[in-house]
Amino acid sequence: MTVEKALRILAGAITLLSLALAHWLSGYWLLLTAFVGLNLLQSGLTNWCPAMTIFRWLGLPDAGEKTCCK
């Protein structure tokens, strides 16, 4: 799994989770959805995302890196 794929999975999972929590518990959970959207927007503008930094620190490769020796 690459950093980019993990980031998309994380953003999608948090968005769906916050929508479910907003539906069943409180509308304030939509603020988490807004936070994810704002973070994706700033990531697109600045080319930096805190989650990507954490995924790289955990050892996930970037999409362009070779992951094996052939």
PyMOL Python script that loads the backbone (N, CA, C, O; Angstrom):
from pymol import cmd

cmd.read_pdbstr("""\
ATOM      1  N   MET A   1       0.849  -1.167   0.000  1.00  0.00           N
ATOM      2  CA  MET A   1       0.000   0.000   0.000  1.00  0.00           C
ATOM      3  C   MET A   1       0.900   1.237   0.000  1.00  0.00           C
ATOM      4  O   MET A   1       1.925   1.270   0.680  1.00  0.00           O
ATOM      5  N   THR A   2       0.509   2.235  -0.758  1.00  0.00           N
ATOM      6  CA  THR A   2       1.289   3.460  -0.861  1.00  0.00           C
ATOM      7  C   THR A   2       0.695   4.551   0.025  1.00  0.00           C
ATOM      8  O   THR A   2      -0.426   4.430   0.519  1.00  0.00           O
ATOM      9  N   VAL A   3       1.465   5.614   0.216  1.00  0.00           N
ATOM     10  CA  VAL A   3       1.023   6.764   1.006  1.00  0.00           C
ATOM     11  C   VAL A   3      -0.246   7.357   0.407  1.00  0.00           C
ATOM     12  O   VAL A   3      -1.182   7.679   1.139  1.00  0.00           O
ATOM     13  N   GLU A   4      -0.288   7.502  -0.901  1.00  0.00           N
ATOM     14  CA  GLU A   4      -1.434   8.128  -1.558  1.00  0.00           C
ATOM     15  C   GLU A   4      -2.699   7.294  -1.389  1.00  0.00           C
ATOM     16  O   GLU A   4      -3.778   7.837  -1.151  1.00  0.00           O
ATOM     17  N   LYS A   5      -2.567   5.973  -1.514  1.00  0.00           N
ATOM     18  CA  LYS A   5      -3.716   5.092  -1.365  1.00  0.00           C
ATOM     19  C   LYS A   5      -4.205   5.105   0.088  1.00  0.00           C
ATOM     20  O   LYS A   5      -5.410   5.154   0.335  1.00  0.00           O
ATOM     21  N   ALA A   6      -3.287   5.062   1.036  1.00  0.00           N
ATOM     22  CA  ALA A   6      -3.655   5.097   2.453  1.00  0.00           C
ATOM     23  C   ALA A   6      -4.357   6.411   2.798  1.00  0.00           C
ATOM     24  O   ALA A   6      -5.300   6.424   3.589  1.00  0.00           O
ATOM     25  N   LEU A   7      -3.901   7.505   2.210  1.00  0.00           N
ATOM     26  CA  LEU A   7      -4.524   8.800   2.467  1.00  0.00           C
ATOM     27  C   LEU A   7      -5.959   8.827   1.961  1.00  0.00           C
ATOM     28  O   LEU A   7      -6.847   9.323   2.655  1.00  0.00           O
ATOM     29  N   ARG A   8      -6.198   8.303   0.766  1.00  0.00           N
ATOM     30  CA  ARG A   8      -7.565   8.274   0.225  1.00  0.00           C
ATOM     31  C   ARG A   8      -8.463   7.375   1.059  1.00  0.00           C
ATOM     32  O   ARG A   8      -9.627   7.707   1.282  1.00  0.00           O
ATOM     33  N   ILE A   9      -7.945   6.240   1.525  1.00  0.00           N
ATOM     34  CA  ILE A   9      -8.730   5.343   2.377  1.00  0.00           C
ATOM     35  C   ILE A   9      -9.063   6.036   3.695  1.00  0.00           C
ATOM     36  O   ILE A   9     -10.203   5.972   4.156  1.00  0.00           O
ATOM     37  N   LEU A  10      -8.085   6.692   4.301  1.00  0.00           N
ATOM     38  CA  LEU A  10      -8.315   7.391   5.568  1.00  0.00           C
ATOM     39  C   LEU A  10      -9.351   8.497   5.415  1.00  0.00           C
ATOM     40  O   LEU A  10     -10.273   8.598   6.224  1.00  0.00           O
ATOM     41  N   ALA A  11      -9.208   9.327   4.384  1.00  0.00           N
ATOM     42  CA  ALA A  11     -10.150  10.438   4.175  1.00  0.00           C
ATOM     43  C   ALA A  11     -11.557   9.916   3.918  1.00  0.00           C
ATOM     44  O   ALA A  11     -12.520  10.461   4.457  1.00  0.00           O
ATOM     45  N   GLY A  12     -11.694   8.884   3.117  1.00  0.00           N
ATOM     46  CA  GLY A  12     -13.005   8.313   2.841  1.00  0.00           C
ATOM     47  C   GLY A  12     -13.631   7.687   4.074  1.00  0.00           C
ATOM     48  O   GLY A  12     -14.825   7.856   4.319  1.00  0.00           O
ATOM     49  N   ALA A  13     -12.836   6.965   4.850  1.00  0.00           N
ATOM     50  CA  ALA A  13     -13.355   6.309   6.053  1.00  0.00           C
ATOM     51  C   ALA A  13     -13.806   7.330   7.094  1.00  0.00           C
ATOM     52  O   ALA A  13     -14.869   7.177   7.696  1.00  0.00           O
ATOM     53  N   ILE A  14     -13.004   8.365   7.307  1.00  0.00           N
ATOM     54  CA  ILE A  14     -13.382   9.385   8.290  1.00  0.00           C
ATOM     55  C   ILE A  14     -14.621  10.143   7.827  1.00  0.00           C
ATOM     56  O   ILE A  14     -15.489  10.459   8.642  1.00  0.00           O
ATOM     57  N   THR A  15     -14.717  10.437   6.544  1.00  0.00           N
ATOM     58  CA  THR A  15     -15.894  11.137   6.025  1.00  0.00           C
ATOM     59  C   THR A  15     -17.150  10.299   6.220  1.00  0.00           C
ATOM     60  O   THR A  15     -18.157  10.804   6.716  1.00  0.00           O
ATOM     61  N   LEU A  16     -17.103   9.024   5.837  1.00  0.00           N
ATOM     62  CA  LEU A  16     -18.274   8.162   5.999  1.00  0.00           C
ATOM     63  C   LEU A  16     -18.626   7.954   7.474  1.00  0.00           C
ATOM     64  O   LEU A  16     -19.804   7.943   7.832  1.00  0.00           O
ATOM     65  N   LEU A  17     -17.621   7.792   8.322  1.00  0.00           N
ATOM     66  CA  LEU A  17     -17.865   7.633   9.746  1.00  0.00           C
ATOM     67  C   LEU A  17     -18.529   8.871  10.340  1.00  0.00           C
ATOM     68  O   LEU A  17     -19.483   8.759  11.110  1.00  0.00           O
ATOM     69  N   SER A  18     -18.023  10.052   9.984  1.00  0.00           N
ATOM     70  CA  SER A  18     -18.597  11.285  10.530  1.00  0.00           C
ATOM     71  C   SER A  18     -20.020  11.517  10.018  1.00  0.00           C
ATOM     72  O   SER A  18     -20.857  12.047  10.748  1.00  0.00           O
ATOM     73  N   LEU A  19     -20.299  11.130   8.781  1.00  0.00           N
ATOM     74  CA  LEU A  19     -21.669  11.243   8.274  1.00  0.00           C
ATOM     75  C   LEU A  19     -22.612  10.307   9.027  1.00  0.00           C
ATOM     76  O   LEU A  19     -23.738  10.689   9.346  1.00  0.00           O
ATOM     77  N   ALA A  20     -22.167   9.099   9.309  1.00  0.00           N
ATOM     78  CA  ALA A  20     -22.990   8.163  10.074  1.00  0.00           C
ATOM     79  C   ALA A  20     -23.216   8.677  11.496  1.00  0.00           C
ATOM     80  O   ALA A  20     -24.332   8.606  12.011  1.00  0.00           O
ATOM     81  N   LEU A  21     -22.172   9.189  12.125  1.00  0.00           N
ATOM     82  CA  LEU A  21     -22.308   9.729  13.477  1.00  0.00           C
ATOM     83  C   LEU A  21     -23.225  10.946  13.500  1.00  0.00           C
ATOM     84  O   LEU A  21     -23.983  11.132  14.452  1.00  0.00           O
ATOM     85  N   ALA A  22     -23.164  11.771  12.468  1.00  0.00           N
ATOM     86  CA  ALA A  22     -24.055  12.929  12.386  1.00  0.00           C
ATOM     87  C   ALA A  22     -25.507  12.486  12.225  1.00  0.00           C
ATOM     88  O   ALA A  22     -26.416  13.102  12.782  1.00  0.00           O
ATOM     89  N   HIS A  23     -25.715  11.439  11.478  1.00  0.00           N
ATOM     90  CA  HIS A  23     -27.078  10.936  11.255  1.00  0.00           C
ATOM     91  C   HIS A  23     -27.671  10.352  12.538  1.00  0.00           C
ATOM     92  O   HIS A  23     -28.828  10.617  12.865  1.00  0.00           O
ATOM     93  N   TRP A  24     -26.875   9.553  13.270  1.00  0.00           N
ATOM     94  CA  TRP A  24     -27.405   8.838  14.415  1.00  0.00           C
ATOM     95  C   TRP A  24     -27.192   9.541  15.756  1.00  0.00           C
ATOM     96  O   TRP A  24     -27.940   9.280  16.699  1.00  0.00           O
ATOM     97  N   LEU A  25     -26.203  10.416  15.870  1.00  0.00           N
ATOM     98  CA  LEU A  25     -25.916  11.013  17.178  1.00  0.00           C
ATOM     99  C   LEU A  25     -26.149  12.523  17.227  1.00  0.00           C
ATOM    100  O   LEU A  25     -27.012  13.004  17.962  1.00  0.00           O
ATOM    101  N   SER A  26     -25.376  13.256  16.445  1.00  0.00           N
ATOM    102  CA  SER A  26     -25.452  14.716  16.520  1.00  0.00           C
ATOM    103  C   SER A  26     -24.938  15.328  15.223  1.00  0.00           C
ATOM    104  O   SER A  26     -23.980  14.838  14.626  1.00  0.00           O
ATOM    105  N   GLY A  27     -25.586  16.398  14.803  1.00  0.00           N
ATOM    106  CA  GLY A  27     -25.166  17.094  13.594  1.00  0.00           C
ATOM    107  C   GLY A  27     -23.804  17.747  13.713  1.00  0.00           C
ATOM    108  O   GLY A  27     -23.201  18.122  12.707  1.00  0.00           O
ATOM    109  N   TYR A  28     -23.311  17.887  14.947  1.00  0.00           N
ATOM    110  CA  TYR A  28     -21.992  18.489  15.137  1.00  0.00           C
ATOM    111  C   TYR A  28     -20.873  17.626  14.543  1.00  0.00           C
ATOM    112  O   TYR A  28     -19.773  18.124  14.304  1.00  0.00           O
ATOM    113  N   TRP A  29     -21.146  16.333  14.303  1.00  0.00           N
ATOM    114  CA  TRP A  29     -20.149  15.469  13.673  1.00  0.00           C
ATOM    115  C   TRP A  29     -19.852  15.898  12.248  1.00  0.00           C
ATOM    116  O   TRP A  29     -18.836  15.492  11.685  1.00  0.00           O
ATOM    117  N   LEU A  30     -20.717  16.709  11.653  1.00  0.00           N
ATOM    118  CA  LEU A  30     -20.451  17.217  10.302  1.00  0.00           C
ATOM    119  C   LEU A  30     -19.239  18.150  10.286  1.00  0.00           C
ATOM    120  O   LEU A  30     -18.645  18.390   9.235  1.00  0.00           O
ATOM    121  N   LEU A  31     -18.880  18.672  11.455  1.00  0.00           N
ATOM    122  CA  LEU A  31     -17.663  19.486  11.538  1.00  0.00           C
ATOM    123  C   LEU A  31     -16.428  18.654  11.212  1.00  0.00           C
ATOM    124  O   LEU A  31     -15.466  19.169  10.642  1.00  0.00           O
ATOM    125  N   LEU A  32     -16.448  17.373  11.569  1.00  0.00           N
ATOM    126  CA  LEU A  32     -15.331  16.495  11.214  1.00  0.00           C
ATOM    127  C   LEU A  32     -15.266  16.297   9.698  1.00  0.00           C
ATOM    128  O   LEU A  32     -14.179  16.261   9.122  1.00  0.00           O
ATOM    129  N   THR A  33     -16.425  16.168   9.056  1.00  0.00           N
ATOM    130  CA  THR A  33     -16.462  16.072   7.598  1.00  0.00           C
ATOM    131  C   THR A  33     -15.881  17.338   6.972  1.00  0.00           C
ATOM    132  O   THR A  33     -15.108  17.268   6.017  1.00  0.00           O
ATOM    133  N   ALA A  34     -16.263  18.505   7.521  1.00  0.00           N
ATOM    134  CA  ALA A  34     -15.736  19.773   7.013  1.00  0.00           C
ATOM    135  C   ALA A  34     -14.222  19.850   7.214  1.00  0.00           C
ATOM    136  O   ALA A  34     -13.510  20.354   6.346  1.00  0.00           O
ATOM    137  N   PHE A  35     -13.727  19.355   8.350  1.00  0.00           N
ATOM    138  CA  PHE A  35     -12.290  19.361   8.612  1.00  0.00           C
ATOM    139  C   PHE A  35     -11.544  18.521   7.585  1.00  0.00           C
ATOM    140  O   PHE A  35     -10.495  18.933   7.088  1.00  0.00           O
ATOM    141  N   VAL A  36     -12.077  17.347   7.264  1.00  0.00           N
ATOM    142  CA  VAL A  36     -11.440  16.481   6.259  1.00  0.00           C
ATOM    143  C   VAL A  36     -11.412  17.189   4.903  1.00  0.00           C
ATOM    144  O   VAL A  36     -10.398  17.170   4.205  1.00  0.00           O
ATOM    145  N   GLY A  37     -12.531  17.813   4.539  1.00  0.00           N
ATOM    146  CA  GLY A  37     -12.584  18.535   3.269  1.00  0.00           C
ATOM    147  C   GLY A  37     -11.610  19.696   3.216  1.00  0.00           C
ATOM    148  O   GLY A  37     -10.942  19.898   2.202  1.00  0.00           O
ATOM    149  N   LEU A  38     -11.520  20.463   4.294  1.00  0.00           N
ATOM    150  CA  LEU A  38     -10.575  21.585   4.340  1.00  0.00           C
ATOM    151  C   LEU A  38      -9.130  21.099   4.294  1.00  0.00           C
ATOM    152  O   LEU A  38      -8.280  21.726   3.661  1.00  0.00           O
ATOM    153  N   ASN A  39      -8.854  19.982   4.965  1.00  0.00           N
ATOM    154  CA  ASN A  39      -7.502  19.433   4.943  1.00  0.00           C
ATOM    155  C   ASN A  39      -7.135  18.961   3.537  1.00  0.00           C
ATOM    156  O   ASN A  39      -6.004  19.166   3.096  1.00  0.00           O
ATOM    157  N   LEU A  40      -8.076  18.331   2.826  1.00  0.00           N
ATOM    158  CA  LEU A  40      -7.812  17.917   1.449  1.00  0.00           C
ATOM    159  C   LEU A  40      -7.595  19.130   0.546  1.00  0.00           C
ATOM    160  O   LEU A  40      -6.747  19.098  -0.346  1.00  0.00           O
ATOM    161  N   LEU A  41      -8.362  20.201   0.775  1.00  0.00           N
ATOM    162  CA  LEU A  41      -8.200  21.417  -0.011  1.00  0.00           C
ATOM    163  C   LEU A  41      -6.826  22.044   0.213  1.00  0.00           C
ATOM    164  O   LEU A  41      -6.134  22.382  -0.748  1.00  0.00           O
ATOM    165  N   GLN A  42      -6.426  22.201   1.481  1.00  0.00           N
ATOM    166  CA  GLN A  42      -5.116  22.804   1.741  1.00  0.00           C
ATOM    167  C   GLN A  42      -4.002  21.894   1.244  1.00  0.00           C
ATOM    168  O   GLN A  42      -2.957  22.385   0.817  1.00  0.00           O
ATOM    169  N   SER A  43      -4.202  20.578   1.290  1.00  0.00           N
ATOM    170  CA  SER A  43      -3.195  19.653   0.775  1.00  0.00           C
ATOM    171  C   SER A  43      -3.015  19.831  -0.728  1.00  0.00           C
ATOM    172  O   SER A  43      -1.896  19.769  -1.237  1.00  0.00           O
ATOM    173  N   GLY A  44      -4.114  20.050  -1.429  1.00  0.00           N
ATOM    174  CA  GLY A  44      -4.030  20.271  -2.867  1.00  0.00           C
ATOM    175  C   GLY A  44      -3.348  21.582  -3.220  1.00  0.00           C
ATOM    176  O   GLY A  44      -2.678  21.687  -4.247  1.00  0.00           O
ATOM    177  N   LEU A  45      -3.524  22.585  -2.357  1.00  0.00           N
ATOM    178  CA  LEU A  45      -2.930  23.897  -2.626  1.00  0.00           C
ATOM    179  C   LEU A  45      -1.467  23.988  -2.203  1.00  0.00           C
ATOM    180  O   LEU A  45      -0.671  24.660  -2.859  1.00  0.00           O
ATOM    181  N   THR A  46      -1.107  23.306  -1.098  1.00  0.00           N
ATOM    182  CA  THR A  46       0.245  23.442  -0.566  1.00  0.00           C
ATOM    183  C   THR A  46       1.134  22.236  -0.836  1.00  0.00           C
ATOM    184  O   THR A  46       2.347  22.298  -0.632  1.00  0.00           O
ATOM    185  N   ASN A  47       0.526  21.123  -1.302  1.00  0.00           N
ATOM    186  CA  ASN A  47       1.251  19.878  -1.545  1.00  0.00           C
ATOM    187  C   ASN A  47       1.880  19.320  -0.266  1.00  0.00           C
ATOM    188  O   ASN A  47       2.929  18.678  -0.319  1.00  0.00           O
ATOM    189  N   TRP A  48       1.236  19.565   0.891  1.00  0.00           N
ATOM    190  CA  TRP A  48       1.672  19.015   2.169  1.00  0.00           C
ATOM    191  C   TRP A  48       0.459  18.585   2.973  1.00  0.00           C
ATOM    192  O   TRP A  48      -0.525  19.319   3.068  1.00  0.00           O
ATOM    193  N   CYS A  49       0.529  17.404   3.547  1.00  0.00           N
ATOM    194  CA  CYS A  49      -0.571  16.871   4.339  1.00  0.00           C
ATOM    195  C   CYS A  49       0.011  16.186   5.571  1.00  0.00           C
ATOM    196  O   CYS A  49       0.911  15.356   5.439  1.00  0.00           O
ATOM    197  N   PRO A  50      -0.481  16.514   6.764  1.00  0.00           N
ATOM    198  CA  PRO A  50       0.045  15.876   7.972  1.00  0.00           C
ATOM    199  C   PRO A  50      -0.095  14.352   7.954  1.00  0.00           C
ATOM    200  O   PRO A  50       0.802  13.646   8.413  1.00  0.00           O
ATOM    201  N   ALA A  51      -1.206  13.843   7.430  1.00  0.00           N
ATOM    202  CA  ALA A  51      -1.396  12.389   7.386  1.00  0.00           C
ATOM    203  C   ALA A  51      -0.348  11.721   6.499  1.00  0.00           C
ATOM    204  O   ALA A  51       0.131  10.635   6.823  1.00  0.00           O
ATOM    205  N   MET A  52       0.012  12.355   5.390  1.00  0.00           N
ATOM    206  CA  MET A  52       1.037  11.783   4.511  1.00  0.00           C
ATOM    207  C   MET A  52       2.385  11.729   5.222  1.00  0.00           C
ATOM    208  O   MET A  52       3.142  10.775   5.044  1.00  0.00           O
ATOM    209  N   THR A  53       2.687  12.741   6.022  1.00  0.00           N
ATOM    210  CA  THR A  53       3.919  12.748   6.798  1.00  0.00           C
ATOM    211  C   THR A  53       3.939  11.573   7.769  1.00  0.00           C
ATOM    212  O   THR A  53       4.964  10.908   7.925  1.00  0.00           O
ATOM    213  N   ILE A  54       2.806  11.319   8.422  1.00  0.00           N
ATOM    214  CA  ILE A  54       2.712  10.203   9.363  1.00  0.00           C
ATOM    215  C   ILE A  54       2.835   8.873   8.629  1.00  0.00           C
ATOM    216  O   ILE A  54       3.530   7.973   9.101  1.00  0.00           O
ATOM    217  N   PHE A  55       2.176   8.736   7.490  1.00  0.00           N
ATOM    218  CA  PHE A  55       2.264   7.485   6.728  1.00  0.00           C
ATOM    219  C   PHE A  55       3.701   7.235   6.257  1.00  0.00           C
ATOM    220  O   PHE A  55       4.164   6.094   6.271  1.00  0.00           O
ATOM    221  N   ARG A  56       4.398   8.271   5.849  1.00  0.00           N
ATOM    222  CA  ARG A  56       5.812   8.095   5.444  1.00  0.00           C
ATOM    223  C   ARG A  56       6.657   7.697   6.646  1.00  0.00           C
ATOM    224  O   ARG A  56       7.554   6.863   6.523  1.00  0.00           O
ATOM    225  N   TRP A  57       6.379   8.290   7.810  1.00  0.00           N
ATOM    226  CA  TRP A  57       7.110   7.957   9.028  1.00  0.00           C
ATOM    227  C   TRP A  57       6.878   6.494   9.408  1.00  0.00           C
ATOM    228  O   TRP A  57       7.764   5.848   9.967  1.00  0.00           O
ATOM    229  N   LEU A  58       5.690   5.975   9.104  1.00  0.00           N
ATOM    230  CA  LEU A  58       5.365   4.574   9.375  1.00  0.00           C
ATOM    231  C   LEU A  58       5.993   3.619   8.358  1.00  0.00           C
ATOM    232  O   LEU A  58       5.953   2.402   8.534  1.00  0.00           O
ATOM    233  N   GLY A  59       6.575   4.183   7.288  1.00  0.00           N
ATOM    234  CA  GLY A  59       7.303   3.358   6.332  1.00  0.00           C
ATOM    235  C   GLY A  59       6.569   3.046   5.047  1.00  0.00           C
ATOM    236  O   GLY A  59       7.056   2.238   4.256  1.00  0.00           O
ATOM    237  N   LEU A  60       5.422   3.649   4.804  1.00  0.00           N
ATOM    238  CA  LEU A  60       4.724   3.409   3.539  1.00  0.00           C
ATOM    239  C   LEU A  60       5.461   4.116   2.400  1.00  0.00           C
ATOM    240  O   LEU A  60       5.909   5.251   2.567  1.00  0.00           O
ATOM    241  N   PRO A  61       5.590   3.463   1.258  1.00  0.00           N
ATOM    242  CA  PRO A  61       6.287   4.089   0.131  1.00  0.00           C
ATOM    243  C   PRO A  61       5.371   5.050  -0.627  1.00  0.00           C
ATOM    244  O   PRO A  61       4.147   4.915  -0.599  1.00  0.00           O
ATOM    245  N   ASP A  62       5.981   6.014  -1.300  1.00  0.00           N
ATOM    246  CA  ASP A  62       5.230   6.887  -2.201  1.00  0.00           C
ATOM    247  C   ASP A  62       4.868   6.095  -3.458  1.00  0.00           C
ATOM    248  O   ASP A  62       5.450   5.045  -3.730  1.00  0.00           O
ATOM    249  N   ALA A  63       3.908   6.607  -4.214  1.00  0.00           N
ATOM    250  CA  ALA A  63       3.410   5.882  -5.390  1.00  0.00           C
ATOM    251  C   ALA A  63       4.504   5.655  -6.434  1.00  0.00           C
ATOM    252  O   ALA A  63       4.484   4.625  -7.108  1.00  0.00           O
ATOM    253  N   GLY A  64       5.451   6.570  -6.592  1.00  0.00           N
ATOM    254  CA  GLY A  64       6.466   6.447  -7.619  1.00  0.00           C
ATOM    255  C   GLY A  64       7.666   5.609  -7.214  1.00  0.00           C
ATOM    256  O   GLY A  64       8.502   5.282  -8.057  1.00  0.00           O
ATOM    257  N   GLU A  65       7.767   5.252  -5.926  1.00  0.00           N
ATOM    258  CA  GLU A  65       8.926   4.500  -5.463  1.00  0.00           C
ATOM    259  C   GLU A  65       8.812   3.027  -5.833  1.00  0.00           C
ATOM    260  O   GLU A  65       7.718   2.467  -5.889  1.00  0.00           O
ATOM    261  N   LYS A  66       9.956   2.417  -6.082  1.00  0.00           N
ATOM    262  CA  LYS A  66       9.969   0.969  -6.310  1.00  0.00           C
ATOM    263  C   LYS A  66       9.912   0.284  -4.943  1.00  0.00           C
ATOM    264  O   LYS A  66      10.629   0.657  -4.015  1.00  0.00           O
ATOM    265  N   THR A  67       9.055  -0.712  -4.842  1.00  0.00           N
ATOM    266  CA  THR A  67       8.875  -1.380  -3.553  1.00  0.00           C
ATOM    267  C   THR A  67       9.566  -2.726  -3.471  1.00  0.00           C
ATOM    268  O   THR A  67       9.562  -3.362  -2.417  1.00  0.00           O
ATOM    269  N   CYS A  68      10.168  -3.175  -4.581  1.00  0.00           N
ATOM    270  CA  CYS A  68      10.887  -4.437  -4.554  1.00  0.00           C
ATOM    271  C   CYS A  68      12.085  -4.378  -5.506  1.00  0.00           C
ATOM    272  O   CYS A  68      12.172  -3.494  -6.358  1.00  0.00           O
ATOM    273  N   CYS A  69      12.962  -5.289  -5.355  1.00  0.00           N
ATOM    274  CA  CYS A  69      14.144  -5.343  -6.221  1.00  0.00           C
ATOM    275  C   CYS A  69      13.916  -6.370  -7.315  1.00  0.00           C
ATOM    276  O   CYS A  69      13.729  -7.554  -7.036  1.00  0.00           O
ATOM    277  N   LYS A  70      13.933  -5.916  -8.560  1.00  0.00           N
ATOM    278  CA  LYS A  70      13.762  -6.836  -9.692  1.00  0.00           C
ATOM    279  C   LYS A  70      14.990  -6.821 -10.550  1.00  0.00           C
ATOM    280  O   LYS A  70      15.049  -7.528 -11.556  1.00  0.00           O
TER     281      LYS A  70
END
""", "prot")
cmd.dss("prot")
cmd.show_as("cartoon", "prot")
cmd.util.cbc("prot")
cmd.orient("prot")
